[in-house]
Amino acid sequence: MYHYQKVQKGLFPVEVIHMGKSVKLIAFYDSGNNLKDPYTGKSVHIISAKQIEQIMSEDTKTVWIPYQSLGNTSGLLKVCYIENMKIWKKQKLIEIQDVALGIAEEALLAGKPYEMILNEDVW
């Protein structure tokens, strides 16, 4: 079990779980990330490709969704759906089922103290 540990303000310990595999990482809460899957309405969190590849399988559901970001007026983002995500906020555990994770290009998270960007709707 992954236990809460104090990290920098705005950063949270997270465990991403899918098909019996899990990866533990640090996520940044971004109040500007309001990305949604237009097909399901689910909030999309952004994760590094390196981290998600550890738990994805051939059976992992993936879709491509349109998105906009600073400096990019339009694009397509690969999104995978995983079974479960646990987030430790202070001493509280938040658990989310059927999670949409957008797979980030390597440059987006390079050199950052986190491997994931949480959607504003997570709380």
Disulfide bonds with the S-S distance in Angstrom:
none
